[in-house]
């Protein structure tokens, strides 16, 4: 009886209604950006969508301009004149987002916005100010390239050793956090090294990152996947650097 009552209490943890900004860095995603935007809207838990076009040249910008002309109050589109990288686009997005929670969403279809409720729940219940969606905690996923998986797990292991953590997926796109976590945080990354730099600086603040399982539909490089093997040593160096410097 006591166990049943404890379980019932756990399930009834009150949830705060926190406003949510989804930040979408976008570079040359002409085939997916419109679908991603619609999927984000359909979830129905978002207060603001900030799309940062990072100097696209493939027709993405024209699609965004057409969407912008619809004057949807939910959508804010920022245009960067030159491609600066994912980190640079995210920094721009953080500067323009206004909600209490920031949620990072890629502009392709690898990550499913239908996972937003499970990502947001730990924040709404006050469990942690930072939540990561993990591709390695048993959620449904498309088979990942073997060496890509090795690189992901190696970088995550390095993170855990250097920062005394127990993460399963440091490189995940789905990073969700209270806005104040990033306010005042000096982010120097301009490319994919954003992932290790942000993680390092969160862990150095003494914040324990909460992970939840998510689905994952990885795409091939022939389909437009942008991260390359050369980004792995940069990520490792970033982890090492911020372990010992501010």
Order of alpha helices (4+ residues) and beta strands (2+ residues): alpha-beta-alpha-beta-alpha-beta-alpha-beta-alpha-beta-alpha-beta-alpha-alpha-beta-alpha
